[in-house]
Amino acid sequence: MNHRIRWTLTVALCLGLSPAAVAESPVETVPSVHEIVTVPQVLPVVRKAIDLPRALAHPPLRAHVSATQADTLGKAILPVLLPDAVEWLQPGVATAERDWYALSVNRDGVMLYVQGDRLATLDPDMPPAGFTPPAWDRPLVTRNEATVDATFLAFGVSYVVAVECARPFEDPRCTEDAFVLAQVASLRRLPQVQSGGGR
C-alpha cells in the first residue's frame, strides 16, 4: 500500500471517518517544489602589497619574545606588531602563516588577542563612499557581549586587538575603551620578522 494512502487511512480512523470511503477517494499528490536559491558570487581575495619603508620606520619591539614565539612568527611575511610589555608577551601563544599571524594571552581575567592579516576580499560594494579606513592612531572600536575589538589598517595590513573579559559587564577593561586603546598604542614591530614587500 502506498505510504500516503496508509497515512491518510490512519488519520481517517483517528477522526472517526469511514476507511472505505477514504480509500476510494482519490489521493491528491503535492507537486515537488524546487526552491530557487541564489548562490552568492565568490569574491576574489588578494594579497596586499606591504609599505615596507613605513613599516620599518615603526618603532621596534623592546620587550623580548621567546625563541618559540620568534620561530612561529617568522613564518609571517608581513610587519608583526605586538604589545611592548613582557607580561603580555611571554605567556602568549603565537600562531602564524605566510599572510597572517596572531598572539593570544590569557592573564588576570583577560584574554588579549592581537592579529595581523594582509589578505583582503575585493568587494565592489565595500567600503561605502566616503569611508575613511581606521588608522593606527584612530582605530575603530566595536564591542559585543564579551569582547572589545580595536581594528585599524597600517602598512597594507589589517590589524585587530581584541580584549575579552571574564566579567565583561563589570571589568572596566571591557566596559571602557581605555585598555584596548592603550594596547593598540603599545604595539611595536617585531624586528626579526621582515616584510615581503609586494610578494
Backbone hydrogen bonds in HBPLUS format (Angstrom, degrees):
<---DONOR---> <-ACCEPTOR-->    atom                        ^
c    i                          cat <-CA-CA->   ^        H-A-AA   ^      H-
h    n   atom  resd res      DA  || num        DHA   H-A  angle D-A-AA Bond
n    s   type  num  typ     dist DA aas  dist angle  dist       angle   num
A0005-ILE N   A0002-ASN O   3.10 MM   3  5.32 119.0  2.49 101.6 115.8     1
A0006-ARG N   A0002-ASN O   2.99 MM   4  6.31 163.1  2.02 157.2 162.3     2
A0007-TRP N   A0003-HIS O   2.97 MM   4  6.10 155.4  2.04 140.2 146.7     3
A0008-THR N   A0004-ARG O   2.95 MM   4  6.14 151.7  2.04 140.3 148.3     4
A0009-LEU N   A0005-ILE O   2.87 MM   4  6.15 158.3  1.92 155.3 160.2     5
A0010-THR N   A0006-ARG O   3.07 MM   4  6.25 155.6  2.13 145.0 151.5     6
A0011-VAL N   A0007-TRP O   3.04 MM   4  6.31 158.7  2.09 148.0 153.2     7
A0012-ALA N   A0008-THR O   2.91 MM   4  6.15 153.9  1.98 145.6 153.4     8
A0013-LEU N   A0009-LEU O   2.95 MM   4  6.20 160.2  1.99 152.9 156.5     9
A0014-CYS N   A0010-THR O   3.14 MM   4  6.37 156.6  2.19 145.4 151.7    10
A0015-LEU N   A0011-VAL O   3.01 MM   4  6.26 139.8  2.17 142.8 154.0    11
A0015-LEU N   A0012-ALA O   3.08 MM   3  5.05 124.0  2.41  93.3 107.9    12
A0017-LEU N   A0012-ALA O   2.89 MM   5  5.00 165.5  1.91 148.1 145.4    13
A0016-GLY N   A0013-LEU O   3.13 MM   3  5.00 156.7  2.19  98.5 105.8    14
A0022-VAL N   A0018-SER O   3.09 MM   4  6.36 158.5  2.14 151.1 157.6    15
A0023-ALA N   A0019-PRO O   2.76 MM   4  5.90 156.1  1.81 148.7 155.6    16
A0024-GLU N   A0020-ALA O   3.02 MM   4  6.21 146.7  2.13 144.8 152.3    17
A0025-SER N   A0021-ALA O   3.25 MM   4  6.38 133.9  2.47 136.2 147.0    18
A0025-SER N   A0022-VAL O   3.18 MM   3  5.24 134.3  2.40  96.0 108.3    19
A0122-LEU N   A0044-PRO O   2.83 MM  78  5.59 171.1  1.84 170.8 173.9    20
A0046-VAL N   A0120-ALA O   2.79 MM  74  5.38 163.7  1.81 159.3 160.4    21
A0120-ALA N   A0046-VAL O   2.90 MM  74  5.38 156.9  1.95 152.4 159.9    22
A0048-LYS N   A0118-ARG O   2.94 MM  70  5.54 169.2  1.95 162.2 161.1    23
A0050-ILE N   A0197-GLY O   2.99 MM 147  4.64 155.0  2.05 109.0 116.0    24
A0052-LEU N   A0050-ILE O   3.05 MM   2  5.49 120.4  2.42 106.6  90.2    25
A0051-ASP N   A0155-PHE O   3.06 MM 104  4.74 158.6  2.11 115.3 121.7    26
A0055-ALA N   A0051-ASP O   3.00 MM   4  6.21 155.2  2.07 151.4 159.5    27
A0056-LEU N   A0052-LEU O   2.88 MM   4  6.06 165.4  1.90 162.1 164.3    28
A0057-ALA N   A0053-PRO O   3.10 MM   4  6.24 128.8  2.38 134.8 147.8    29
A0057-ALA N   A0054-ARG O   3.21 MM   3  5.03 133.0  2.44  90.4 103.3    30
A0058-HIS N   A0055-ALA O   3.07 MM   3  5.36 153.5  2.15 104.9 113.2    31
A0189-ARG N   A0059-PRO O   2.99 MM 130  6.17 163.5  2.02 155.0 154.3    32
A0061-LEU N   A0189-ARG O   2.74 MM 128  5.32 144.5  1.86 151.6 143.1    33
A0070-ALA N   A0066-SER O   2.91 MM   4  6.18 162.6  1.94 153.4 158.3    34
A0071-ASP N   A0067-ALA O   2.94 MM   4  6.13 157.0  1.99 146.7 152.4    35
A0072-THR N   A0068-THR O   3.03 MM   4  6.24 161.9  2.06 149.4 154.1    36
A0073-LEU N   A0069-GLN O   2.84 MM   4  5.99 174.7  1.85 159.5 161.2    37
A0074-GLY N   A0070-ALA O   2.93 MM   4  5.86 128.6  2.20 135.4 148.0    38
A0075-LYS N   A0072-THR O   3.16 MM   3  5.90 169.2  2.17 118.9 122.1    39
A0076-ALA N   A0073-LEU O   3.14 MM   3  5.71 156.1  2.20 114.3 120.4    40
A0077-ILE N   A0098-ARG O   2.73 MM  21  5.28 171.4  1.74 141.1 143.2    41
A0190-LEU N   A0080-VAL O   2.79 MM 110  5.49 158.2  1.83 163.6 170.8    42
A0082-LEU N   A0188-ARG O   2.92 MM 106  5.51 156.6  1.97 150.3 154.1    43
A0188-ARG N   A0082-LEU O   2.87 MM 106  5.51 157.1  1.93 149.6 152.2    44
A0084-ASP N   A0186-SER O   3.26 MM 102  5.54 136.8  2.45 114.9 124.9    45
A0088-TRP N   A0085-ALA O   3.00 MM   3  5.56 148.2  2.10 114.2 123.3    46
A0089-LEU N   A0086-VAL O   2.99 MM   3  4.96 159.3  2.03 105.2 111.8    47
A0090-GLN N   A0086-VAL O   2.99 MM   4  5.78 156.1  2.05 152.8 158.3    48
A0092-GLY N   A0089-LEU O   2.84 MM   3  5.13 153.3  1.91 115.1 123.8    49
A0093-VAL N   A0104-SER O   2.81 MM  11  5.31 161.9  1.84 152.5 155.6    50
A0104-SER N   A0093-VAL O   3.03 MM  11  5.31 158.5  2.07 138.7 144.5    51
A0095-THR N   A0102-ALA O   2.92 MM   7  5.30 158.4  1.96 152.3 155.2    52
A0102-ALA N   A0095-THR O   2.79 MM   7  5.30 147.6  1.89 162.3 157.8    53
A0097-GLU N   A0100-TRP O   2.96 MM   3  5.50 166.6  1.97 152.9 154.4    54
A0118-ARG N   A0099-ASP O   3.02 MM  19  5.59 167.6  2.03 163.9 167.4    55
A0101-TYR N   A0116-GLY O   3.05 MM  15  5.54 148.5  2.15 150.6 155.7    56
A0116-GLY N   A0101-TYR O   3.15 MM  15  5.54 155.5  2.21 140.7 146.4    57
A0103-LEU N   A0114-VAL O   2.83 MM  11  5.25 149.0  1.93 149.6 158.6    58
A0114-VAL N   A0103-LEU O   2.87 MM  11  5.25 160.5  1.91 152.7 159.4    59
A0105-VAL N   A0112-LEU O   2.81 MM   7  5.13 156.2  1.86 151.9 159.6    60
A0112-LEU N   A0105-VAL O   2.73 MM   7  5.13 158.5  1.78 155.5 161.2    61
A0107-ARG N   A0110-VAL O   2.95 MM   3  5.51 156.5  2.00 163.3 162.2    62
A0110-VAL N   A0107-ARG O   3.01 MM   3  5.51 150.7  2.10 114.8 123.6    63
A0166-ALA N   A0109-GLY O   3.01 MM  57  5.31 160.5  2.05 152.8 150.2    64
A0111-MET N   A0164-GLU O   2.77 MM  53  4.99 163.9  1.80 151.3 156.9    65
A0164-GLU N   A0111-MET O   2.87 MM  53  4.99 161.9  1.90 146.5 152.4    66
A0113-TYR N   A0162-ALA O   2.87 MM  49  4.99 159.9  1.91 152.5 154.7    67
A0162-ALA N   A0113-TYR O   2.75 MM  49  4.99 165.7  1.77 151.9 156.8    68
A0115-GLN N   A0160-VAL O   2.96 MM  45  5.39 156.0  2.02 155.7 162.0    69
A0160-VAL N   A0115-GLN O   2.95 MM  45  5.39 151.8  2.03 150.2 155.5    70
A0117-ASP N   A0158-SER O   2.89 MM  41  5.30 146.7  2.00 144.5 155.5    71
A0158-SER N   A0117-ASP O   2.95 MM  41  5.30 174.2  1.96 149.1 147.9    72
A0126-MET N   A0123-ASP O   3.04 MM   3  5.37 164.4  2.06 114.9 120.0    73
A0131-PHE N   A0128-PRO O   3.12 MM   3  5.65 145.4  2.24 141.9 139.6    74
A0153-LEU N   A0134-PRO O   2.76 MM  19  6.04 158.3  1.81 157.7 158.2    75
A0138-ARG N   A0135-ALA O   2.89 MM   3  4.89 147.0  2.00 101.6 112.5    76
A0140-LEU N   A0151-THR O   2.81 MM  11  5.09 164.7  1.84 154.2 153.3    77
A0151-THR N   A0140-LEU O   2.87 MM  11  5.09 160.5  1.91 139.5 143.4    78
A0142-THR N   A0149-ASP O   2.84 MM   7  5.25 156.3  1.90 150.0 158.1    79
A0149-ASP N   A0142-THR O   2.74 MM   7  5.25 169.1  1.75 158.6 162.6    80
A0144-ASN N   A0147-THR O   2.97 MM   3  5.51 152.6  2.05 151.9 160.8    81
A0148-VAL N   A0163-VAL O   2.84 MM  15  5.15 157.8  1.89 145.8 153.2    82
A0163-VAL N   A0148-VAL O   2.81 MM  15  5.15 155.6  1.86 148.5 157.0    83
A0150-ALA N   A0161-VAL O   2.85 MM  11  5.19 152.1  1.93 143.7 153.1    84
A0161-VAL N   A0150-ALA O   2.88 MM  11  5.19 156.8  1.94 145.2 152.8    85
A0152-PHE N   A0159-TYR O   3.02 MM   7  5.45 159.0  2.06 146.2 150.5    86
A0159-TYR N   A0152-PHE O   2.84 MM   7  5.45 178.6  1.84 176.8 176.3    87
A0154-ALA N   A0157-VAL O   2.94 MM   3  5.38 161.1  1.98 153.5 159.6    88
A0157-VAL N   A0154-ALA O   2.86 MM   3  5.38 157.0  1.92 119.5 127.2    89
A0170-GLU N   A0167-ARG O   3.09 MM   3  5.48 161.2  2.13 115.5 121.5    90
A0171-ASP N   A0167-ARG O   2.82 MM   4  5.61 167.5  1.84 173.5 173.5    91
A0174-CYS N   A0171-ASP O   2.92 MM   3  5.69 164.5  1.95 123.2 128.4    92
A0175-THR N   A0171-ASP O   3.01 MM   4  6.24 155.2  2.08 146.6 154.0    93
A0176-GLU N   A0172-PRO O   3.08 MM   4  5.37 146.1  2.20 127.8 132.3    94
A0181-LEU N   A0177-ASP O   3.03 MM   4  6.09 162.7  2.06 163.0 168.6    95
A0182-ALA N   A0178-ALA O   2.94 MM   4  6.05 146.2  2.05 142.6 151.9    96
A0183-GLN N   A0179-PHE O   3.03 MM   4  6.36 149.7  2.12 147.9 156.0    97
A0184-VAL N   A0180-VAL O   3.04 MM   4  6.33 153.3  2.12 144.6 151.5    98
A0185-ALA N   A0181-LEU O   2.95 MM   4  6.16 162.0  1.98 147.1 152.0    99
A0186-SER N   A0182-ALA O   3.04 MM   4  6.19 133.2  2.26 137.2 148.9   100
A0186-SER N   A0183-GLN O   3.23 MM   3  5.09 130.3  2.50  90.6 103.6   101
A0187-LEU N   A0184-VAL O   3.18 MM   3  5.50 162.0  2.21 110.8 116.4   102
A0193-VAL N   A0190-LEU O   3.25 MM   3  5.90 151.7  2.33 116.5 123.5   103
A0199-ARG N   A0196-GLY O   3.06 MM   3  5.39 165.0  2.08 129.5 131.3   104
